[in-house]
Amino acid sequence: MRRRRARRKDRGREPRNDLMTEPELPGTSFAASTGEAASPEPLQRQVQNLRALFVATLMALVLLSVGVNIFLWYQVRTVRKELKVTRAFIEDYQKNKDPLLNRLVSSLQSFAQDHPDLTPILEKYGIKPPSGQASQPVPAPTPAIGSTGR
Amino acid sequence: MMRKDWFASVLVAVLFIGAAAAVVASFQVGFSTRALRRLQPQAVAFQARLNIAQALLNDTLEYSKRNPAIDPLLQSLNLKTNAAPAGPAQGQGERAPQ
């Protein structure tokens, strides 16, 4: 009985090896963080290190943000320029080129009535010579231009 | 210590401003690209029409060498000048519609 009691006492004195409650790193124990065991100097140093790391990360993010912004504004400028050119082309076509093409085609159709040797050229581009007399209105010629192609 | 806090605050502010600018730029790229995508098929179709019209005009100008009766028609459309002499200067008085 005495031996058993002595063994139980010895077991109580032995340091327990509990992996779930004890941290692996000695510096990160709860006692150290509360300042009971550790001096304030390493803590202050850790805070300073963390602050320096935070500032460095912020600077890296700011640099990344500047790069992304430069790329995006370059893209904005390029796309806007392209859009402006495309809009100007479409506007110019609708205002100037399309009426001119319509007049050209209708004039050629009228001319082909008196000069049948022009008809093969018109047919090559899908423009049908007007079937009626010259006084009849000319069918819309512009769609025929784009409808067949060469 | 206070100086470092101030510096970090400035960095955070710059980061927020940069993020906001990136969001604005992204929206602008998106809207402009969508508008361009909507207009580009139209522009391609018009360009194809112009190419065909240019080919038709070339053939008509070639035809006008055989039959000068078409010259007044082309001159009325300003597609051919009336001062085009025959010979080596052929084609100089021709104008393309583009």
gemmi code that builds the backbone of each chain (N, CA, C; Angstrom):
import gemmi

chains = {
    "A": [
        ("MET", (0.832, -1.203, 0.000), (0.000, 0.000, 0.000), (0.865, 1.251, 0.000)),
        ("ARG", (1.901, 1.224, 0.834), (2.780, 2.404, 0.881), (3.464, 2.628, -0.461)),
        ("ARG", (3.912, 1.473, -1.055), (4.570, 1.614, -2.366), (3.617, 2.232, -3.400)),
        ("ARG", (2.359, 1.734, -3.395), (1.382, 2.270, -4.356), (1.162, 3.767, -4.145)),
        ("ARG", (1.017, 4.155, -2.860), (0.822, 5.596, -2.592), (2.028, 6.408, -3.079)),
        ("ALA", (3.227, 5.868, -2.828), (4.433, 6.584, -3.274), (4.451, 6.714, -4.794)),
        ("ARG", (4.046, 5.638, -5.502), (4.020, 5.725, -6.981), (3.037, 6.795, -7.454)),
        ("ARG", (1.845, 6.833, -6.812), (0.853, 7.849, -7.202), (1.404, 9.250, -6.990)),
        ("LYS", (2.122, 9.443, -5.818), (2.728, 10.762, -5.579), (3.747, 11.109, -6.651)),
        ("ASP", (4.584, 10.093, -7.022), (5.592, 10.345, -8.062), (4.938, 10.718, -9.389)),
        ("ARG", (3.833, 10.018, -9.706), (3.134, 10.330, -10.965), (2.624, 11.771, -10.972)),
        ("GLY", (2.151, 12.208, -9.782), (1.650, 13.583, -9.686), (2.741, 14.604, -9.865)),
        ("ARG", (3.962, 14.273, -9.475), (5.069, 15.236, -9.612), (5.625, 15.264, -11.046)),
        ("GLU", (5.481, 14.180, -11.798), (6.063, 14.140, -13.154), (5.399, 15.163, -14.070)),
        ("PRO", (6.199, 15.806, -14.903), (5.587, 16.741, -15.871), (4.733, 15.998, -16.885)),
        ("ARG", (3.512, 16.513, -17.082), (2.606, 15.826, -17.991), (2.943, 16.205, -19.435)),
        ("ASN", (2.880, 15.238, -20.254), (3.179, 15.466, -21.671), (1.870, 15.436, -22.463)),
        ("ASP", (1.123, 16.550, -22.374), (-0.161, 16.612, -23.055), (-0.018, 17.452, -24.326)),
        ("LEU", (-0.080, 16.800, -25.463), (0.150, 17.498, -26.735), (-0.984, 18.429, -27.111)),
        ("MET", (-2.162, 18.187, -26.562), (-3.304, 19.021, -26.950), (-3.309, 20.371, -26.248)),
        ("THR", (-2.692, 20.437, -25.038), (-2.758, 21.693, -24.292), (-1.464, 22.475, -24.317)),
        ("GLU", (-0.337, 21.770, -24.479), (0.941, 22.490, -24.454), (1.354, 22.904, -25.854)),
        ("PRO", (1.803, 24.127, -26.016), (2.246, 24.560, -27.346), (3.599, 23.962, -27.685)),
        ("GLU", (3.833, 23.831, -28.999), (5.112, 23.269, -29.425), (6.236, 24.270, -29.239)),
        ("LEU", (5.941, 25.524, -29.516), (6.974, 26.546, -29.373), (6.888, 27.148, -27.985)),
        ("PRO", (7.974, 27.193, -27.282), (7.909, 27.694, -25.915), (7.595, 29.179, -25.845)),
        ("GLY", (7.946, 29.939, -26.829), (7.738, 31.384, -26.768), (6.295, 31.790, -26.966)),
        ("THR", (5.465, 30.870, -27.420), (4.092, 31.228, -27.738), (3.108, 30.755, -26.679)),
        ("SER", (3.615, 30.411, -25.555), (2.699, 29.927, -24.517), (1.866, 31.074, -23.970)),
        ("PHE", (0.758, 30.708, -23.351), (-0.142, 31.724, -22.829), (0.504, 32.532, -21.711)),
        ("ALA", (1.325, 31.843, -20.950), (2.004, 32.545, -19.863), (2.934, 33.620, -20.398)),
        ("ALA", (3.598, 33.317, -21.515), (4.503, 34.307, -22.090), (3.731, 35.488, -22.642)),
        ("SER", (2.558, 35.211, -23.224), (1.811, 36.309, -23.828), (1.196, 37.211, -22.773)),
        ("THR", (0.935, 36.685, -21.605), (0.368, 37.554, -20.575), (1.435, 38.356, -19.853)),
        ("GLY", (2.701, 38.042, -20.126), (3.751, 38.836, -19.523), (4.190, 38.327, -18.162)),
        ("GLU", (3.665, 37.165, -17.769), (4.081, 36.642, -16.483), (5.503, 36.131, -16.525)),
        ("ALA", (5.818, 35.405, -17.645), (7.130, 34.768, -17.692), (8.109, 35.552, -18.540)),
        ("ALA", (7.596, 36.202, -19.620), (8.514, 36.871, -20.538), (8.660, 38.320, -20.151)),
        ("SER", (9.807, 38.855, -20.484), (10.036, 40.266, -20.229), (9.364, 41.067, -21.342)),
        ("PRO", (9.063, 42.363, -21.155), (8.349, 43.148, -22.167), (9.207, 43.465, -23.392)),
        ("GLU", (10.485, 43.312, -23.308), (11.330, 43.695, -24.442), (11.101, 42.830, -25.689)),
        ("PRO", (11.100, 41.493, -25.560), (10.825, 40.695, -26.766), (9.428, 40.942, -27.328)),
        ("LEU", (8.487, 41.195, -26.458), (7.131, 41.484, -26.948), (7.118, 42.756, -27.786)),
        ("GLN", (7.800, 43.745, -27.269), (7.858, 45.008, -27.999), (8.548, 44.813, -29.355)),
        ("ARG", (9.580, 43.963, -29.310), (10.288, 43.709, -30.564), (9.380, 42.974, -31.554)),
        ("GLN", (8.599, 42.051, -30.996), (7.677, 41.325, -31.873), (6.644, 42.264, -32.485)),
        ("VAL", (6.157, 43.168, -31.668), (5.175, 44.137, -32.190), (5.815, 45.000, -33.258)),
        ("GLN", (7.055, 45.409, -33.002), (7.747, 46.232, -34.011), (7.957, 45.448, -35.296)),
        ("ASN", (8.324, 44.171, -35.141), (8.510, 43.343, -36.337), (7.201, 43.208, -37.111)),
        ("LEU", (6.138, 42.977, -36.364), (4.832, 42.850, -37.022), (4.438, 44.140, -37.728)),
        ("ARG", (4.710, 45.261, -37.065), (4.370, 46.544, -37.672), (5.189, 46.771, -38.944)),
        ("ALA", (6.477, 46.428, -38.876), (7.312, 46.580, -40.071), (6.819, 45.678, -41.196)),
        ("LEU", (6.414, 44.473, -40.826), (5.888, 43.552, -41.826), (4.595, 44.095, -42.437)),
        ("PHE", (3.755, 44.676, -41.595), (2.491, 45.249, -42.062), (2.745, 46.407, -43.027)),
        ("VAL", (3.690, 47.268, -42.650), (3.999, 48.416, -43.521), (4.597, 47.936, -44.839)),
        ("ALA", (5.458, 46.917, -44.759), (6.051, 46.396, -45.993), (4.976, 45.792, -46.886)),
        ("THR", (4.034, 45.064, -46.281), (2.943, 44.487, -47.064), (2.085, 45.581, -47.686)),
        ("LEU", (1.833, 46.635, -46.919), (1.053, 47.755, -47.459), (1.765, 48.395, -48.644)),
        ("MET", (3.071, 48.565, -48.506), (3.824, 49.169, -49.612), (3.779, 48.290, -50.852)),
        ("ALA", (3.899, 46.982, -50.637), (3.818, 46.064, -51.783), (2.438, 46.146, -52.438)),
        ("LEU", (1.395, 46.223, -51.616), (0.044, 46.328, -52.170), (-0.162, 47.642, -52.914)),
        ("VAL", (0.419, 48.712, -52.377), (0.303, 50.008, -53.059), (1.014, 49.938, -54.410)),
        ("LEU", (2.188, 49.313, -54.431), (2.902, 49.169, -55.703), (2.083, 48.354, -56.697)),
        ("LEU", (1.504, 47.258, -56.217), (0.673, 46.418, -57.077), (-0.526, 47.197, -57.599)),
        ("SER", (-1.116, 47.986, -56.712), (-2.281, 48.792, -57.109), (-1.896, 49.816, -58.172)),
        ("VAL", (-0.735, 50.425, -58.006), (-0.281, 51.404, -59.008), (-0.099, 50.722, -60.359)),
        ("GLY", (0.501, 49.533, -60.346), (0.698, 48.808, -61.608), (-0.622, 48.445, -62.270)),
        ("VAL", (-1.548, 47.943, -61.475), (-2.862, 47.570, -62.022), (-3.570, 48.797, -62.590)),
        ("ASN", (-3.464, 49.922, -61.877), (-4.129, 51.137, -62.348), (-3.517, 51.641, -63.645)),
        ("ILE", (-2.193, 51.586, -63.736), (-1.549, 52.037, -64.980), (-2.022, 51.175, -66.150)),
        ("PHE", (-2.064, 49.865, -65.944), (-2.516, 48.963, -67.010), (-3.970, 49.255, -67.392)),
        ("LEU", (-4.814, 49.443, -66.385), (-6.237, 49.656, -66.667), (-6.472, 50.976, -67.393)),
        ("TRP", (-5.775, 52.029, -66.981), (-5.974, 53.310, -67.662), (-5.423, 53.276, -69.078)),
        ("TYR", (-4.355, 52.516, -69.288), (-3.858, 52.335, -70.658), (-4.916, 51.624, -71.507)),
        ("GLN", (-5.545, 50.608, -70.918), (-6.605, 49.894, -71.629), (-7.775, 50.824, -71.934)),
        ("VAL", (-8.144, 51.641, -70.959), (-9.249, 52.582, -71.161), (-8.930, 53.510, -72.331)),
        ("ARG", (-7.715, 54.019, -72.342), (-7.340, 54.956, -73.407), (-7.372, 54.283, -74.771)),
        ("THR", (-6.825, 53.039, -74.832), (-6.787, 52.334, -76.113), (-8.190, 52.035, -76.620)),
        ("VAL", (-9.039, 51.520, -75.746), (-10.386, 51.140, -76.175), (-11.186, 52.376, -76.573)),
        ("ARG", (-11.014, 53.473, -75.822), (-11.744, 54.697, -76.168), (-11.305, 55.238, -77.524)),
        ("LYS", (-9.991, 55.167, -77.778), (-9.500, 55.655, -79.068), (-10.084, 54.818, -80.212)),
        ("GLU", (-10.084, 53.497, -80.004), (-10.623, 52.605, -81.034), (-12.118, 52.858, -81.250)),
        ("LEU", (-12.814, 53.087, -80.150), (-14.253, 53.358, -80.234), (-14.512, 54.655, -80.984)),
        ("LYS", (-13.677, 55.644, -80.727), (-13.847, 56.929, -81.403), (-13.634, 56.778, -82.913)),
        ("VAL", (-12.583, 56.018, -83.281), (-12.303, 55.813, -84.706), (-13.455, 55.060, -85.366)),
        ("THR", (-13.959, 54.025, -84.697), (-15.039, 53.223, -85.278), (-16.300, 54.064, -85.441)),
        ("ARG", (-16.624, 54.870, -84.418), (-17.821, 55.716, -84.514), (-17.682, 56.735, -85.644)),
        ("ALA", (-16.483, 57.313, -85.775), (-16.276, 58.299, -86.840), (-16.416, 57.641, -88.212)),
        ("PHE", (-15.896, 56.427, -88.350), (-16.003, 55.721, -89.627), (-17.460, 55.438, -89.974)),
        ("ILE", (-18.224, 54.947, -88.988), (-19.628, 54.612, -89.240), (-20.422, 55.871, -89.579)),
        ("GLU", (-20.140, 56.938, -88.843), (-20.858, 58.186, -89.102), (-20.530, 58.724, -90.493)),
        ("ASP", (-19.240, 58.660, -90.854), (-18.831, 59.141, -92.175), (-19.467, 58.300, -93.268)),
        ("TYR", (-19.518, 56.985, -93.040), (-20.124, 56.115, -94.044), (-21.595, 56.461, -94.227)),
        ("GLN", (-22.305, 56.597, -93.120), (-23.748, 56.836, -93.215), (-24.052, 58.216, -93.782)),
        ("LYS", (-23.156, 59.163, -93.522), (-23.445, 60.529, -93.951), (-22.974, 60.779, -95.385)),
        ("ASN", (-21.816, 60.245, -95.753), (-21.229, 60.592, -97.043), (-21.179, 59.427, -98.029)),
        ("LYS", (-20.646, 58.293, -97.564), (-20.365, 57.213, -98.513), (-21.631, 56.510, -98.979)),
        ("ASP", (-22.551, 56.284, -98.073), (-23.735, 55.509, -98.442), (-24.575, 56.235, -99.502)),
        ("PRO", (-24.859, 57.548, -99.339), (-25.611, 58.228, -100.406), (-24.871, 58.228, -101.743)),
        ("LEU", (-23.535, 58.372, -101.666), (-22.752, 58.373, -102.899), (-22.846, 57.015, -103.591)),
        ("LEU", (-22.741, 55.940, -102.808), (-22.836, 54.606, -103.398), (-24.213, 54.375, -104.005)),
        ("ASN", (-25.244, 54.830, -103.298), (-26.597, 54.655, -103.831), (-26.761, 55.399, -105.153)),
        ("ARG", (-26.231, 56.621, -105.187), (-26.345, 57.398, -106.428), (-25.558, 56.734, -107.554)),
        ("LEU", (-24.353, 56.236, -107.212), (-23.538, 55.570, -108.233), (-24.267, 54.364, -108.805)),
        ("VAL", (-24.823, 53.548, -107.919), (-25.464, 52.315, -108.385), (-26.714, 52.636, -109.199)),
        ("SER", (-27.496, 53.580, -108.716), (-28.715, 53.898, -109.480), (-28.364, 54.533, -110.823)),
        ("SER", (-27.302, 55.339, -110.852), (-26.882, 55.933, -112.124), (-26.383, 54.859, -113.082)),
        ("LEU", (-25.641, 53.911, -112.546), (-25.144, 52.827, -113.401), (-26.299, 51.974, -113.912)),
        ("GLN", (-27.286, 51.765, -113.075), (-28.448, 50.991, -113.530), (-29.177, 51.726, -114.656)),
        ("SER", (-29.300, 53.032, -114.485), (-29.961, 53.807, -115.538), (-29.134, 53.782, -116.833)),
        ("PHE", (-27.817, 53.883, -116.635), (-26.933, 53.878, -117.804), (-26.985, 52.531, -118.513)),
        ("ALA", (-27.110, 51.453, -117.722), (-27.104, 50.113, -118.310), (-28.339, 49.859, -119.148)),
        ("GLN", (-29.390, 50.636, -118.954), (-30.578, 50.444, -119.776), (-30.302, 50.826, -121.234)),
        ("ASP", (-29.496, 51.893, -121.411), (-29.168, 52.320, -122.772), (-27.923, 51.619, -123.305)),
        ("HIS", (-27.085, 51.134, -122.396), (-25.829, 50.477, -122.802), (-25.773, 49.092, -122.157)),
        ("PRO", (-26.291, 48.114, -122.862), (-26.350, 46.765, -122.248), (-24.988, 46.139, -122.007)),
        ("ASP", (-23.922, 46.683, -122.624), (-22.602, 46.092, -122.394), (-22.103, 46.353, -120.963)),
        ("LEU", (-22.763, 47.234, -120.251), (-22.395, 47.462, -118.839), (-23.055, 46.434, -117.924)),
        ("THR", (-24.071, 45.769, -118.419), (-24.833, 44.838, -117.566), (-23.969, 43.722, -116.966)),
        ("PRO", (-23.039, 43.132, -117.702), (-22.203, 42.089, -117.051), (-21.419, 42.601, -115.850)),
        ("ILE", (-20.966, 43.837, -115.949), (-20.229, 44.394, -114.799), (-21.150, 44.526, -113.598)),
        ("LEU", (-22.357, 45.002, -113.853), (-23.302, 45.156, -112.734), (-23.695, 43.793, -112.165)),
        ("GLU", (-23.885, 42.843, -113.051), (-24.280, 41.507, -112.570), (-23.159, 40.848, -111.775)),
        ("LYS", (-21.937, 41.195, -112.131), (-20.786, 40.643, -111.397), (-20.848, 41.029, -109.917)),
        ("TYR", (-21.422, 42.200, -109.645), (-21.507, 42.662, -108.257), (-22.904, 42.495, -107.676)),
        ("GLY", (-23.713, 41.707, -108.339), (-25.048, 41.418, -107.800), (-26.028, 42.547, -107.962)),
        ("ILE", (-25.747, 43.479, -108.855), (-26.676, 44.590, -109.087), (-27.498, 44.233, -110.313)),
        ("LYS", (-28.808, 44.112, -110.087), (-29.672, 43.741, -111.205), (-30.077, 44.999, -111.954)),
        ("PRO", (-29.988, 44.979, -113.255), (-30.486, 46.137, -114.003), (-31.991, 46.229, -113.863)),
        ("PRO", (-32.515, 47.440, -113.814), (-33.970, 47.576, -113.646), (-34.719, 46.933, -114.798)),
        ("SER", (-35.733, 46.168, -114.460), (-36.438, 45.394, -115.484), (-37.400, 46.268, -116.283)),
        ("GLY", (-37.962, 47.328, -115.651), (-38.948, 48.157, -116.329), (-38.312, 49.252, -117.151)),
        ("GLN", (-39.086, 50.289, -117.377), (-38.539, 51.405, -118.132), (-37.704, 52.301, -117.219)),
        ("ALA", (-37.091, 53.283, -117.857), (-36.198, 54.169, -117.104), (-36.957, 55.060, -116.142)),
        ("SER", (-38.242, 55.276, -116.420), (-39.000, 56.181, -115.558), (-39.399, 55.532, -114.240)),
        ("GLN", (-39.299, 54.199, -114.208), (-39.691, 53.516, -112.986), (-38.666, 53.743, -111.876)),
        ("PRO", (-39.118, 53.760, -110.631), (-38.135, 53.956, -109.540), (-37.182, 52.775, -109.438)),
        ("VAL", (-35.978, 53.123, -109.088), (-34.920, 52.113, -109.004), (-35.020, 51.386, -107.667)),
        ("PRO", (-34.992, 50.066, -107.676), (-35.000, 49.358, -106.390), (-33.756, 49.664, -105.593)),
        ("ALA", (-33.910, 49.512, -104.310), (-32.803, 49.868, -103.418), (-31.552, 49.094, -103.788)),
        ("PRO", (-30.537, 49.767, -104.267), (-29.371, 49.042, -104.785), (-28.348, 48.684, -103.734)),
        ("THR", (-28.288, 49.401, -102.648), (-27.179, 49.211, -101.702), (-27.145, 47.821, -101.076)),
        ("PRO", (-28.286, 47.241, -100.687), (-28.184, 45.887, -100.141), (-27.638, 44.884, -101.130)),
        ("ALA", (-27.892, 45.135, -102.424), (-27.381, 44.196, -103.415), (-25.871, 44.240, -103.469)),
        ("ILE", (-25.288, 45.375, -103.127), (-23.820, 45.464, -103.158), (-23.224, 44.530, -102.128)),
        ("GLY", (-23.725, 44.608, -100.959), (-23.135, 43.794, -99.893), (-23.635, 42.378, -99.854)),
        ("SER", (-24.703, 42.092, -100.619), (-25.316, 40.778, -100.467), (-24.512, 39.678, -101.117)),
        ("THR", (-23.852, 39.967, -102.228), (-23.158, 38.885, -102.916), (-21.657, 38.967, -102.749)),
        ("GLY", (-21.101, 40.113, -102.946), (-19.654, 40.234, -102.885), (-19.035, 39.685, -104.125)),
        ("ARG", (-17.698, 39.622, -104.078), (-16.990, 39.088, -105.226), (-16.516, 37.691, -104.960)),
    ],
    "B": [
        ("MET", (7.276, 55.879, -32.968), (6.111, 54.980, -33.052), (4.923, 55.673, -33.717)),
        ("MET", (4.715, 56.937, -33.330), (3.602, 57.677, -33.917), (3.815, 57.913, -35.404)),
        ("ARG", (5.100, 58.122, -35.741), (5.408, 58.380, -37.144), (5.057, 57.160, -37.984)),
        ("LYS", (5.361, 55.963, -37.426), (5.072, 54.747, -38.164), (3.565, 54.547, -38.329)),
        ("ASP", (2.810, 54.892, -37.284), (1.360, 54.785, -37.389), (0.831, 55.694, -38.495)),
        ("TRP", (1.373, 56.900, -38.520), (0.956, 57.873, -39.537), (1.287, 57.361, -40.939)),
        ("PHE", (2.467, 56.772, -41.081), (2.886, 56.259, -42.378), (1.973, 55.109, -42.826)),
        ("ALA", (1.662, 54.224, -41.898), (0.784, 53.101, -42.238), (-0.600, 53.597, -42.616)),
        ("SER", (-1.072, 54.619, -41.929), (-2.391, 55.166, -42.262), (-2.391, 55.760, -43.669)),
        ("VAL", (-1.311, 56.471, -43.980), (-1.224, 57.045, -45.332), (-1.204, 55.940, -46.376)),
        ("LEU", (-0.458, 54.884, -46.088), (-0.397, 53.777, -47.045), (-1.763, 53.136, -47.242)),
        ("VAL", (-2.491, 52.965, -46.155), (-3.830, 52.380, -46.260), (-4.741, 53.291, -47.077)),
        ("ALA", (-4.633, 54.602, -46.850), (-5.456, 55.541, -47.617), (-5.109, 55.478, -49.098)),
        ("VAL", (-3.815, 55.445, -49.399), (-3.401, 55.357, -50.806), (-3.915, 54.062, -51.422)),
        ("LEU", (-3.870, 53.005, -50.655), (-4.341, 51.717, -51.161), (-5.837, 51.758, -51.468)),
        ("PHE", (-6.606, 52.397, -50.601), (-8.049, 52.506, -50.841), (-8.329, 53.351, -52.084)),
        ("ILE", (-7.595, 54.443, -52.213), (-7.795, 55.298, -53.391), (-7.440, 54.529, -54.668)),
        ("GLY", (-6.327, 53.790, -54.593), (-5.937, 52.998, -55.762), (-6.968, 51.944, -56.106)),
        ("ALA", (-7.535, 51.310, -55.086), (-8.554, 50.288, -55.344), (-9.794, 50.913, -55.973)),
        ("ALA", (-10.186, 52.099, -55.471), (-11.360, 52.768, -56.051), (-11.095, 53.160, -57.506)),
        ("ALA", (-9.897, 53.668, -57.776), (-9.564, 54.042, -59.157), (-9.563, 52.817, -60.062)),
        ("ALA", (-9.090, 51.683, -59.542), (-9.082, 50.463, -60.346), (-10.497, 49.999, -60.660)),
        ("VAL", (-11.388, 50.149, -59.691), (-12.790, 49.761, -59.935), (-13.396, 50.645, -61.025)),
        ("VAL", (-13.151, 51.965, -60.925), (-13.691, 52.899, -61.931), (-13.135, 52.564, -63.313)),
        ("ALA", (-11.824, 52.324, -63.375), (-11.206, 52.019, -64.663), (-11.743, 50.705, -65.229)),
        ("SER", (-11.980, 49.738, -64.368), (-12.514, 48.458, -64.844), (-13.899, 48.646, -65.454)),
        ("PHE", (-14.736, 49.451, -64.793), (-16.071, 49.705, -65.345), (-15.969, 50.411, -66.697)),
        ("GLN", (-15.062, 51.366, -66.788), (-14.934, 52.090, -68.052), (-14.455, 51.178, -69.166)),
        ("VAL", (-13.487, 50.311, -68.846), (-13.028, 49.355, -69.862), (-14.180, 48.456, -70.286)),
        ("GLY", (-14.958, 48.002, -69.319), (-16.071, 47.099, -69.639), (-17.103, 47.763, -70.531)),
        ("PHE", (-17.516, 48.979, -70.184), (-18.541, 49.662, -70.981), (-18.019, 49.987, -72.386)),
        ("SER", (-16.775, 50.477, -72.450), (-16.230, 50.845, -73.764), (-16.060, 49.610, -74.641)),
        ("THR", (-15.615, 48.514, -74.037), (-15.432, 47.295, -74.822), (-16.769, 46.780, -75.332)),
        ("ARG", (-17.802, 46.893, -74.507), (-19.123, 46.424, -74.939), (-19.643, 47.275, -76.097)),
        ("ALA", (-19.439, 48.584, -75.987), (-19.877, 49.457, -77.080), (-19.098, 49.170, -78.357)),
        ("LEU", (-17.803, 48.946, -78.195), (-16.974, 48.658, -79.377), (-17.392, 47.343, -80.013)),
        ("ARG", (-17.692, 46.352, -79.185), (-18.112, 45.050, -79.710), (-19.443, 45.166, -80.450)),
        ("ARG", (-20.282, 46.094, -79.993), (-21.575, 46.274, -80.651), (-21.402, 46.985, -82.000)),
        ("LEU", (-20.417, 47.887, -82.101), (-20.254, 48.679, -83.321), (-19.385, 47.986, -84.366)),
        ("GLN", (-18.528, 47.098, -83.922), (-17.546, 46.552, -84.853), (-18.150, 45.729, -85.996)),
        ("PRO", (-19.157, 44.888, -85.768), (-19.743, 44.173, -86.909), (-20.309, 45.114, -87.960)),
        ("GLN", (-20.922, 46.213, -87.500), (-21.454, 47.212, -88.422), (-20.316, 47.825, -89.254)),
        ("ALA", (-19.238, 48.168, -88.566), (-18.107, 48.773, -89.266), (-17.492, 47.799, -90.265)),
        ("VAL", (-17.436, 46.530, -89.890), (-16.867, 45.529, -90.808), (-17.754, 45.388, -92.036)),
        ("ALA", (-19.085, 45.394, -91.830), (-20.005, 45.286, -92.964), (-19.875, 46.490, -93.882)),
        ("PHE", (-19.755, 47.671, -93.303), (-19.609, 48.876, -94.125), (-18.291, 48.845, -94.899)),
        ("GLN", (-17.249, 48.371, -94.243), (-15.954, 48.299, -94.919), (-16.015, 47.320, -96.083)),
        ("ALA", (-16.716, 46.207, -95.893), (-16.857, 45.232, -96.984), (-17.614, 45.851, -98.148)),
        ("ARG", (-18.679, 46.606, -97.833), (-19.425, 47.287, -98.894), (-18.547, 48.269, -99.647)),
        ("LEU", (-17.729, 48.993, -98.888), (-16.839, 49.969, -99.536), (-15.834, 49.271, -100.448)),
        ("ASN", (-15.345, 48.128, -100.016), (-14.397, 47.387, -100.853), (-15.062, 46.945, -102.156)),
        ("ILE", (-16.295, 46.444, -102.038), (-17.013, 46.005, -103.230), (-17.293, 47.201, -104.141)),
        ("ALA", (-17.694, 48.325, -103.517), (-17.967, 49.525, -104.312), (-16.699, 50.019, -105.005)),
        ("GLN", (-15.574, 49.893, -104.323), (-14.303, 50.297, -104.935), (-13.988, 49.421, -106.142)),
        ("ALA", (-14.234, 48.121, -105.998), (-14.006, 47.215, -107.125), (-14.952, 47.543, -108.279)),
        ("LEU", (-16.215, 47.836, -107.947), (-17.180, 48.208, -108.987), (-16.732, 49.486, -109.693)),
        ("LEU", (-16.244, 50.432, -108.919), (-15.784, 51.690, -109.518), (-14.582, 51.449, -110.422)),
        ("ASN", (-13.679, 50.579, -109.988), (-12.514, 50.284, -110.832), (-12.955, 49.674, -112.163)),
        ("ASP", (-13.896, 48.731, -112.064), (-14.381, 48.119, -113.298), (-15.103, 49.145, -114.175)),
        ("THR", (-15.828, 50.045, -113.531), (-16.546, 51.069, -114.304), (-15.560, 52.022, -114.977)),
        ("LEU", (-14.504, 52.358, -114.258), (-13.488, 53.229, -114.863), (-12.783, 52.517, -116.013)),
        ("GLU", (-12.596, 51.234, -115.854), (-12.006, 50.456, -116.947), (-12.960, 50.443, -118.143)),
        ("TYR", (-14.239, 50.313, -117.810), (-15.258, 50.323, -118.866), (-15.300, 51.684, -119.559)),
        ("SER", (-15.043, 52.748, -118.791), (-15.112, 54.091, -119.378), (-14.021, 54.319, -120.413)),
        ("LYS", (-12.971, 53.509, -120.369), (-11.932, 53.624, -121.404), (-12.453, 53.096, -122.739)),
        ("ARG", (-13.329, 52.085, -122.641), (-13.912, 51.518, -123.869), (-15.117, 52.339, -124.329)),
        ("ASN", (-15.867, 52.840, -123.372), (-17.084, 53.578, -123.705), (-17.096, 54.908, -122.944)),
        ("PRO", (-16.561, 55.954, -123.536), (-16.482, 57.245, -122.809), (-17.841, 57.880, -122.546)),
        ("ALA", (-18.890, 57.280, -123.035), (-20.220, 57.858, -122.782), (-20.580, 57.848, -121.303)),
        ("ILE", (-19.891, 57.014, -120.544), (-20.185, 56.935, -119.105), (-19.447, 58.018, -118.316)),
        ("ASP", (-18.534, 58.712, -118.997), (-17.732, 59.719, -118.282), (-18.568, 60.818, -117.621)),
        ("PRO", (-19.574, 61.372, -118.317), (-20.374, 62.413, -117.621), (-21.019, 61.908, -116.344)),
        ("LEU", (-21.420, 60.649, -116.358), (-22.031, 60.078, -115.145), (-21.017, 60.050, -114.001)),
        ("LEU", (-19.804, 59.587, -114.324), (-18.774, 59.512, -113.275), (-18.329, 60.902, -112.834)),
        ("GLN", (-18.304, 61.808, -113.816), (-17.899, 63.183, -113.451), (-18.956, 63.869, -112.589)),
        ("SER", (-20.188, 63.539, -112.833), (-21.242, 64.164, -112.012), (-21.180, 63.685, -110.563)),
        ("LEU", (-20.630, 62.511, -110.366), (-20.480, 61.982, -109.002), (-19.104, 62.296, -108.423)),
        ("ASN", (-18.316, 63.085, -109.158), (-16.947, 63.442, -108.740), (-16.061, 62.211, -108.574)),
        ("LEU", (-16.362, 61.204, -109.352), (-15.534, 60.002, -109.298), (-14.482, 59.994, -110.394)),
        ("LYS", (-14.600, 60.914, -111.302), (-13.606, 61.035, -112.360), (-13.580, 62.485, -112.803)),
        ("THR", (-12.369, 63.044, -112.917), (-12.276, 64.427, -113.363), (-12.364, 64.465, -114.881)),
        ("ASN", (-12.830, 65.579, -115.386), (-12.979, 65.669, -116.845), (-11.678, 66.041, -117.527)),
        ("ALA", (-10.615, 66.229, -116.781), (-9.341, 66.617, -117.383), (-8.397, 65.437, -117.526)),
        ("ALA", (-8.926, 64.246, -117.519), (-8.062, 63.078, -117.614), (-7.724, 62.801, -119.065)),
        ("PRO", (-6.483, 63.040, -119.442), (-6.111, 62.760, -120.831), (-5.807, 61.282, -121.021)),
        ("ALA", (-5.915, 60.855, -122.263), (-5.592, 59.466, -122.581), (-4.083, 59.320, -122.626)),
        ("GLY", (-3.598, 58.123, -122.370), (-2.167, 57.899, -122.452), (-1.580, 57.504, -121.121)),
        ("PRO", (-0.336, 57.922, -120.838), (0.328, 57.460, -119.618), (-0.288, 58.007, -118.337)),
        ("ALA", (-1.018, 59.105, -118.428), (-1.598, 59.695, -117.214), (-2.930, 59.051, -116.853)),
        ("GLN", (-3.248, 57.909, -117.478), (-4.525, 57.268, -117.208), (-4.628, 56.876, -115.737)),
        ("GLY", (-5.798, 57.098, -115.186), (-6.001, 56.710, -113.773), (-5.730, 57.816, -112.812)),
        ("GLN", (-5.037, 58.890, -113.273), (-4.734, 59.948, -112.314), (-5.970, 60.788, -111.998)),
        ("GLY", (-6.885, 60.868, -112.962), (-8.076, 61.662, -112.707), (-9.175, 60.894, -112.021)),
        ("GLU", (-8.867, 59.636, -111.639), (-9.893, 58.821, -111.006), (-9.867, 59.014, -109.508)),
        ("ARG", (-11.015, 58.988, -108.957), (-11.106, 59.179, -107.505), (-11.808, 57.995, -106.891)),
        ("ALA", (-11.277, 57.572, -105.812), (-11.931, 56.475, -105.114), (-12.998, 57.031, -104.189)),
        ("PRO", (-14.054, 56.266, -103.936), (-15.089, 56.766, -103.028), (-14.652, 56.772, -101.585)),
        ("GLN", (-13.554, 56.110, -101.247), (-13.160, 56.037, -99.832), (-12.410, 57.297, -99.434)),
    ],
}
model = gemmi.Model(1)
for chain_id, residues in chains.items():
    chain = gemmi.Chain(chain_id)
    for i, (resn, *xyz) in enumerate(residues, 1):
        res = gemmi.Residue()
        res.name, res.seqid = resn, gemmi.SeqId(i, " ")
        for name, pos in zip(("N", "CA", "C"), xyz):
            atom = gemmi.Atom()
            atom.name, atom.element = name, gemmi.Element(name[0])
            atom.pos, atom.b_iso = gemmi.Position(*pos), 0.0
            res.add_atom(atom)
        chain.add_residue(res)
    model.add_chain(chain)
structure = gemmi.Structure()
structure.add_model(model)
structure.setup_entities()
